[in-house]
Amino acid sequence: MRVIVVGNEKGGAGKSTIAVHLAVALLHEGARVAVLDLDQRQQSMAHFFANRARWIEANDADLPAPMGVGDAQNLDAALNMAANCDFLLIDTPGADTALSRAAHQRADLIVTPMNDSFVDFDVLGVIDPLTLDLVRPSLYSETVWEARKLRAAERGRSIDWAVLRNRLASVDARNRRRVDERLQTLSRRVGFRVLPGLRDRVIYRELFPFGLTVADLRANVRPVPVSLAHVAARQELRVLMADLGLCERPPAVMAAE
């Protein structure tokens, strides 16, 4: 079983959106997937999959569903319940908690989504307000660094860490370059990969209340009208999955609409 932790100590960065899309995409790849929502206040992922179960039942749809792994307060029990699955997908809260730290230490892959701005970069690194130079890694980066050291000592291999730059379309080019330069500097210092995430597309928000993603869309699963933009969104998700090493790369990347 591979444990994928979606983590970032800031709310609104797109953790739950990424978590549910990865989980559903893995299900459609034929993987056995378990999910665990550690954000007991918001429970966005838990609500998503509860809505998914209701929508599938009401529409008699043939769609895959993950296994829930019980009490989020008992991480060891959840890991044991998911032992026969291929993946355990853990969504974490936008805060530093003991459970979140423990989940990071058990991860094989940590995925950290961030909006492409210095507001979100602050979660990863501290910059000088006069020069915008990187001063030091953030507390969250140090937390992941410690988790990776512990994993390397225990199992002889470190945790793969990927930072996803979400919602690129809403950021101006100059600010994007500045953020990119600091991210690249920080990535060399603390060892994460920088990948493009999901763009700010209406379809991701439209499908969320149904418990569906673009990976589910087909002739008999269309709760909203389908357009070419939705085809591009599916391709975008496939590319992200391939970048994370979770599926094969699609043969061609569709140009952004």
VOPAGU-2260 file (C-alpha; in pm, 1 decimal, decimal comma):
REM VOPAGU-2260
SITE   aa  ch    i         X         Y         Z
SITE  MET   A    0       0,0       0,0       0,0
SITE  ARG   A    1     122,0     349,2     -87,8
SITE  VAL   A    2      18,3     631,0     142,9
SITE  ILE   A    3     -48,7     964,8     -27,2
SITE  VAL   A    4     -84,2    1263,2     204,8
SITE  VAL   A    5    -224,4    1589,3      70,3
SITE  GLY   A    6     -89,2    1852,3     306,6
SITE  ASN   A    7     -53,4    2225,6     348,2
SITE  GLU   A    8     -96,8    2422,7     670,7
SITE  LYS   A    9    -311,2    2685,6     497,9
SITE  GLY   A   10    -678,8    2671,2     416,9
SITE  GLY   A   11    -806,1    2740,8      66,9
SITE  ALA   A   12    -504,4    2597,8    -114,5
SITE  GLY   A   13    -705,8    2323,8    -286,4
SITE  LYS   A   14    -610,3    2023,2     -70,9
SITE  SER   A   15    -951,6    1856,6     -76,0
SITE  THR   A   16    -997,4    1923,5    -448,6
SITE  ILE   A   17    -664,6    1756,6    -524,4
SITE  ALA   A   18    -731,7    1471,3    -279,7
SITE  VAL   A   19   -1068,1    1370,4    -425,8
SITE  HIS   A   20    -946,4    1401,4    -784,4
SITE  LEU   A   21    -645,5    1180,2    -716,8
SITE  ALA   A   22    -857,7     924,2    -533,3
SITE  VAL   A   23   -1122,1     901,6    -807,0
SITE  ALA   A   24    -863,1     894,3   -1085,3
SITE  LEU   A   25    -684,8     606,2    -910,8
SITE  LEU   A   26   -1016,3     421,5    -878,3
SITE  HIS   A   27   -1070,3     454,2   -1252,4
SITE  GLU   A   28    -719,7     313,5   -1304,2
SITE  GLY   A   29    -845,9      -2,0   -1132,3
SITE  ALA   A   30    -667,1      59,2    -802,2
SITE  ARG   A   31    -811,3     -31,1    -463,5
SITE  VAL   A   32    -827,0     300,4    -280,5
SITE  ALA   A   33    -897,1     389,3      81,8
SITE  VAL   A   34    -959,1     747,3     195,4
SITE  LEU   A   35    -917,8     920,6     529,8
SITE  ASP   A   36   -1021,0    1278,6     608,8
SITE  LEU   A   37    -822,4    1421,5     901,2
SITE  ASP   A   38    -989,6    1763,8     876,7
SITE  GLN   A   39   -1258,1    1699,2    1136,8
SITE  ARG   A   40   -1386,9    2056,0    1119,7
SITE  GLN   A   41   -1445,6    2095,6     744,5
SITE  GLN   A   42   -1461,6    1728,1     636,5
SITE  SER   A   43   -1469,8    1830,6     270,3
SITE  MET   A   44   -1339,6    1496,6     143,7
SITE  ALA   A   45   -1573,0    1299,7     368,7
SITE  HIS   A   46   -1871,6    1503,7     245,4
SITE  PHE   A   47   -1760,4    1456,4    -115,7
SITE  PHE   A   48   -1757,7    1077,3     -92,2
SITE  ALA   A   49   -2082,8    1069,2     106,4
SITE  ASN   A   50   -2243,6    1271,6    -174,4
SITE  ARG   A   51   -2084,9    1037,9    -428,0
SITE  ALA   A   52   -2242,5     733,6    -263,7
SITE  ARG   A   53   -2585,6     901,1    -262,1
SITE  TRP   A   54   -2555,8    1013,3    -625,5
SITE  ILE   A   55   -2446,4     666,9    -743,0
SITE  GLU   A   56   -2736,7     502,9    -561,2
SITE  ALA   A   57   -2997,1     754,7    -680,9
SITE  ASN   A   58   -2882,8     729,7   -1043,4
SITE  ASP   A   59   -2799,9     358,2   -1045,0
SITE  ALA   A   60   -2458,6     453,6   -1182,7
SITE  ASP   A   61   -2175,0     209,0   -1229,1
SITE  LEU   A   62   -1896,9     415,1   -1073,1
SITE  PRO   A   63   -1615,3     305,8    -841,2
SITE  ALA   A   64   -1606,0     413,7    -477,9
SITE  PRO   A   65   -1322,7     405,4    -224,4
SITE  MET   A   66   -1314,9     234,4     111,0
SITE  GLY   A   67   -1353,1     451,3     417,8
SITE  VAL   A   68   -1117,6     362,8     700,0
SITE  GLY   A   69   -1307,4     465,3    1007,5
SITE  ASP   A   70   -1210,6     692,1    1295,7
SITE  ALA   A   71    -977,3     969,7    1190,5
SITE  GLN   A   72    -849,0     994,8    1548,6
SITE  ASN   A   73    -681,2     653,6    1524,7
SITE  LEU   A   74    -427,1     666,7    1244,3
SITE  ASP   A   75    -278,6     324,9    1318,3
SITE  ALA   A   76    -620,8     160,1    1297,9
SITE  ALA   A   77    -690,2     336,9     969,0
SITE  LEU   A   78    -360,3     215,7     824,0
SITE  ASN   A   79    -439,0    -139,8     930,1
SITE  MET   A   80    -787,1    -125,1     775,5
SITE  ALA   A   81    -638,2      -3,8     447,2
SITE  ALA   A   82    -359,5    -263,1     442,4
SITE  ASN   A   83    -515,4    -461,7     155,7
SITE  CYS   A   84    -563,8    -154,5     -62,0
SITE  ASP   A   85    -321,5     -23,6    -322,7
SITE  PHE   A   86    -342,1     335,0    -198,7
SITE  LEU   A   87    -449,2     525,0     111,2
SITE  LEU   A   88    -533,2     887,5      32,8
SITE  ILE   A   89    -521,0    1117,9     338,2
SITE  ASP   A   90    -658,0    1473,2     334,0
SITE  THR   A   91    -514,2    1688,9     615,6
SITE  PRO   A   92    -641,7    2006,4     785,4
SITE  GLY   A   93    -505,7    2352,7     715,1
SITE  ALA   A   94    -331,1    2362,8    1051,8
SITE  ASP   A   95     -46,9    2200,3    1242,3
SITE  THR   A   96    -193,2    1909,3    1437,3
SITE  ALA   A   97     -43,2    1597,6    1591,5
SITE  LEU   A   98    -248,9    1375,2    1359,5
SITE  SER   A   99    -137,6    1568,7    1053,1
SITE  ARG   A  100     228,1    1537,4    1153,6
SITE  ALA   A  101     185,6    1164,8    1215,2
SITE  ALA   A  102      24,4    1121,6     872,9
SITE  HIS   A  103     311,2    1306,6     704,4
SITE  GLN   A  104     558,1    1070,9     872,2
SITE  ARG   A  105     370,6     767,1     732,6
SITE  ALA   A  106     353,1     902,4     377,0
SITE  ASP   A  107     516,7     760,4      67,6
SITE  LEU   A  108     412,6    1068,2    -131,0
SITE  ILE   A  109     329,7    1414,3       4,5
SITE  VAL   A  110     137,0    1642,4    -229,9
SITE  THR   A  111     129,8    2010,5    -130,2
SITE  PRO   A  112    -103,4    2225,0    -339,7
SITE  MET   A  113     -57,1    2601,8    -336,0
SITE  ASN   A  114    -216,8    2891,6    -515,4
SITE  ASP   A  115      44,3    3059,7    -730,1
SITE  SER   A  116     106,6    3362,2    -508,6
SITE  PHE   A  117     330,0    3481,7    -227,3
SITE  VAL   A  118      33,8    3445,7       8,7
SITE  ASP   A  119      59,5    3068,6     -29,3
SITE  PHE   A  120     437,2    3064,0     -70,7
SITE  ASP   A  121     456,0    3188,4     288,7
SITE  VAL   A  122     348,7    2839,4     399,4
SITE  LEU   A  123     664,5    2695,8     241,4
SITE  GLY   A  124     926,9    2964,6     288,7
SITE  VAL   A  125     996,0    3301,2     451,4
SITE  ILE   A  126    1103,9    3582,9     220,9
SITE  ASP   A  127    1271,9    3916,2     287,7
SITE  PRO   A  128    1006,3    4192,7     253,8
SITE  LEU   A  129    1256,4    4432,6      93,8
SITE  THR   A  130    1436,7    4211,0    -157,2
SITE  LEU   A  131    1189,9    3917,1    -185,3
SITE  ASP   A  132    1489,4    3688,0    -138,8
SITE  LEU   A  133    1432,8    3354,4      32,9
SITE  VAL   A  134    1536,4    3377,4     398,0
SITE  ARG   A  135    1458,4    3028,9     530,4
SITE  PRO   A  136    1214,0    2738,6     497,5
SITE  SER   A  137     884,6    2769,8     683,5
SITE  LEU   A  138     778,7    2565,2     983,4
SITE  TYR   A  139     573,5    2342,9     752,8
SITE  SER   A  140     872,8    2279,2     526,5
SITE  GLU   A  141    1077,1    2190,0     833,1
SITE  THR   A  142     800,0    1952,6     945,3
SITE  VAL   A  143     809,9    1771,0     611,1
SITE  TRP   A  144    1191,5    1771,0     619,4
SITE  GLU   A  145    1185,5    1598,5     958,9
SITE  ALA   A  146     927,9    1346,0     837,4
SITE  ARG   A  147    1145,4    1264,6     537,3
SITE  LYS   A  148    1452,8    1216,1     758,5
SITE  LEU   A  149    1260,8     980,2     986,5
SITE  ARG   A  150    1129,0     777,6     691,8
SITE  ALA   A  151    1475,9     753,5     536,9
SITE  ALA   A  152    1617,9     629,0     868,1
SITE  GLU   A  153    1337,1     373,5     916,3
SITE  ARG   A  154    1301,3     232,1     563,5
SITE  GLY   A  155    1611,6     340,6     377,7
SITE  ARG   A  156    1418,3     561,5     136,7
SITE  SER   A  157    1283,5     911,9     170,0
SITE  ILE   A  158     934,0    1048,3     109,1
SITE  ASP   A  159     862,1    1186,8    -236,1
SITE  TRP   A  160     737,2    1545,9    -200,9
SITE  ALA   A  161     560,4    1734,0    -480,3
SITE  VAL   A  162     443,2    2096,6    -464,7
SITE  LEU   A  163     157,7    2171,7    -706,0
SITE  ARG   A  164     104,5    2521,0    -841,3
SITE  ASN   A  165    -271,7    2555,3    -873,9
SITE  ARG   A  166    -489,6    2814,1   -1048,5
SITE  LEU   A  167    -212,0    2946,8   -1270,1
SITE  ALA   A  168    -455,2    3129,3   -1497,4
SITE  SER   A  169    -543,6    3386,7   -1230,7
SITE  VAL   A  170    -186,4    3507,1   -1170,9
SITE  ASP   A  171      -4,6    3776,5   -1370,0
SITE  ALA   A  172     316,3    3684,2   -1550,6
SITE  ARG   A  173     556,2    3897,8   -1343,0
SITE  ASN   A  174     427,5    3765,9   -1012,4
SITE  ARG   A  175     437,6    3412,7   -1151,7
SITE  ARG   A  176     805,3    3449,3   -1240,2
SITE  ARG   A  177     887,6    3581,1    -895,3
SITE  VAL   A  178     706,8    3297,2    -721,5
SITE  ASP   A  179     867,5    3044,9    -956,4
SITE  GLU   A  180    1219,6    3170,9    -884,5
SITE  ARG   A  181    1169,7    3143,7    -507,2
SITE  LEU   A  182    1005,5    2802,6    -539,9
SITE  GLN   A  183    1294,7    2669,0    -745,1
SITE  THR   A  184    1543,9    2804,0    -491,1
SITE  LEU   A  185    1352,9    2650,0    -201,5
SITE  SER   A  186    1305,5    2318,9    -385,4
SITE  ARG   A  187    1680,3    2280,1    -421,9
SITE  ARG   A  188    1721,7    2354,8     -53,2
SITE  VAL   A  189    1458,6    2122,0      95,3
SITE  GLY   A  190    1408,6    1873,6    -189,3
SITE  PHE   A  191    1059,8    1890,1    -335,9
SITE  ARG   A  192     944,6    1868,4    -696,9
SITE  VAL   A  193     751,0    2160,2    -845,7
SITE  LEU   A  194     463,1    2052,9   -1071,4
SITE  PRO   A  195     168,3    2225,2   -1239,6
SITE  GLY   A  196    -152,6    2144,8   -1055,3
SITE  LEU   A  197    -512,5    2206,1   -1162,0
SITE  ARG   A  198    -618,9    2527,4   -1328,5
SITE  ASP   A  199    -908,4    2735,6   -1199,3
SITE  ARG   A  200   -1181,8    2561,6   -1398,6
SITE  VAL   A  201   -1554,8    2589,6   -1330,6
SITE  ILE   A  202   -1604,3    2217,3   -1395,6
SITE  TYR   A  203   -1405,8    2118,1   -1084,6
SITE  ARG   A  204   -1644,3    2320,9    -867,6
SITE  GLU   A  205   -1957,7    2219,6   -1059,6
SITE  LEU   A  206   -1905,8    1848,2   -1009,0
SITE  PHE   A  207   -1792,4    1863,2    -645,1
SITE  PRO   A  208   -2141,8    1870,8    -481,1
SITE  PHE   A  209   -2240,9    1556,6    -675,7
SITE  GLY   A  210   -1935,9    1371,3    -547,1
SITE  LEU   A  211   -1807,6    1345,5    -903,9
SITE  THR   A  212   -1494,8    1449,5   -1092,1
SITE  VAL   A  213   -1402,6    1491,6   -1457,4
SITE  ALA   A  214   -1269,6    1134,7   -1449,9
SITE  ASP   A  215   -1629,6    1012,5   -1402,1
SITE  LEU   A  216   -1783,2    1189,2   -1702,2
SITE  ARG   A  217   -1923,9     960,6   -1970,9
SITE  ALA   A  218   -2239,2     921,5   -2178,7
SITE  ASN   A  219   -2457,9     819,2   -1883,2
SITE  VAL   A  220   -2280,0    1033,6   -1620,6
SITE  ARG   A  221   -2338,6    1396,4   -1712,1
SITE  PRO   A  222   -2493,0    1596,6   -1429,7
SITE  VAL   A  223   -2378,1    1915,2   -1607,0
SITE  PRO   A  224   -2345,3    1990,3   -1980,5
SITE  VAL   A  225   -2017,3    1862,1   -2122,8
SITE  SER   A  226   -1793,3    2080,8   -2339,3
SITE  LEU   A  227   -1443,2    2079,3   -2486,5
SITE  ALA   A  228   -1324,1    2253,3   -2168,9
SITE  HIS   A  229   -1415,4    1937,9   -1976,9
SITE  VAL   A  230   -1207,5    1726,5   -2215,4
SITE  ALA   A  231    -911,9    1957,1   -2147,8
SITE  ALA   A  232    -973,1    1922,7   -1772,5
SITE  ARG   A  233    -960,3    1542,4   -1797,3
SITE  GLN   A  234    -635,1    1564,4   -1988,3
SITE  GLU   A  235    -496,7    1803,4   -1727,0
SITE  LEU   A  236    -580,1    1555,7   -1451,0
SITE  ARG   A  237    -417,3    1270,3   -1645,5
SITE  VAL   A  238     -98,4    1472,7   -1687,3
SITE  LEU   A  239     -93,5    1549,6   -1314,4
SITE  MET   A  240    -136,8    1180,9   -1233,2
SITE  ALA   A  241     150,5    1094,3   -1466,8
SITE  ASP   A  242     373,4    1365,0   -1317,1
SITE  LEU   A  243     310,9    1215,2    -973,8
SITE  GLY   A  244     397,5     868,7   -1100,4
SITE  LEU   A  245      44,8     734,8   -1051,4
SITE  CYS   A  246     -36,2     645,4   -1413,4
SITE  GLU   A  247     113,4     643,6   -1760,0
SITE  ARG   A  248     144,4     975,8   -1940,8
SITE  PRO   A  249    -133,7    1034,1   -2196,2
SITE  PRO   A  250     -16,3    1026,8   -2559,8
SITE  ALA   A  251     -80,5    1395,2   -2625,0
SITE  VAL   A  252    -141,1    1698,5   -2407,1
SITE  MET   A  253    -434,7    1901,9   -2526,9
SITE  ALA   A  254    -368,5    2273,6   -2558,8
SITE  ALA   A  255    -537,9    2492,9   -2300,8
SITE  GLU   A  256    -859,6    2640,7   -2429,5
